[in-house]
Structure formats: structure tokens, C-alpha cells
Amino acid sequence: TSGCKLDQYRRVLLMGVRAIEMECWDGKLGDPVVSLTQRPTVGLRMSAQRVLECIKEHAFTASPYPVILSTVSHCSARQEA
């Protein structure tokens, strides 16, 4: 489930990691998805919105320093909007 994948973002933030990369792709429901690999496979993608909410919730739990979020977008112009 996507909760398990979100846990990876939560875990690294709680370890104090300050740089995170998101690979974004077109989602089937009209919203971007994040893939944990370089190609969006069914089992390894989750809502970009849920990933951003997870980062927002845990970004400053272990460290007061900013998080550098690198976003690689493979989305169409429509889903980037």
C-alpha cells in the first residue's frame, strides 16, 4: 500500500535527512504521482499530494534546518498546473 512507501519519506526525515528527491509522473486520475523508481510502476507509485503532506508533517521533527526538495517532473503541462 502507499502507506508503506510514505513511511520511507517519514523515516528519512525522522533520521534528519535534509535532501529529498521526488520523481513525478502523470497519474491516471489527473493528479501527479511520485515513483520510488525511475519509471512509474503500479506497485511503486503514490499520490504526490500525500508525499508533500508527509514531508510537511515530519520535515522539522528531527532538525530545525530546511529540507531541500528536488523535484524531477515527467508530467504533462496539464498535471504540472
N, C-alpha and C positions, 0 to 999 in steps of 0.2 A: 504494500500500500504506500501511498505518498507520504504517510506519516513517518515511515521508516527512513525515507530519503530526506525528509525535512529534519529528522534527527541528526543527520550528518552536519547540516548547517548549524544547528543548535550546539552540537558537541564541539565543533571547532571554535565557535565564538566563546563558549564557556572555557575553552583552553587558552583564550587570549589571542587567538589568531586575528590579525588586523587587515589582511588582504584576502578577498574572496572573489572568485570569478563565476559569472553566470553565463551559460551558453543558452541563448533564447531562440526559439523556433516558432513557426506558425502552429497554433493549436487548432484542433478540429472544431472547437466550439466558438471560435472567433477571438479568443484571448491567447496571448503568448504562453508558451510552456518553456520550462527550463529542463535541460537534459544534463545528466551527470556524465555523459559521454559526448564524443564529438558528432554523433548522429542521434537524432531523437528516436529512440526505440520505445515501444509501448510500455515496457516494464521499468524504464528508467527516466520517465519524464513526470513533471508535476507543474502545477499552476505557478506562473511567475508571481502572481499576486500573493500566494501563500508563502513563497520563499521570501519575498520582501517583508511580509508581516513577521515572519520568523526572525529575520535579521533585525528588524526594528525592535522586536521584543527582547532580544538577547545581546544586542551589539555592545552595550555598556555594562553588562553584568560583571564581567571579569576584568575589564580595563576601561579607564576613562578616555583612552586615546581613540581617535576616529577610525572608522573602518573604511578601507579603500575597496570600493566595489567596482570591479572591472566587468563590463557587460559586453559580450560578443553577440551581436544581433544578426540572425539569419532570417529575420521576419520580413514579411512583405510590408510595404508602406502602410497598408490598411491596419495591420496589427501593431505597428510601431506607434500609431497615433494615440 
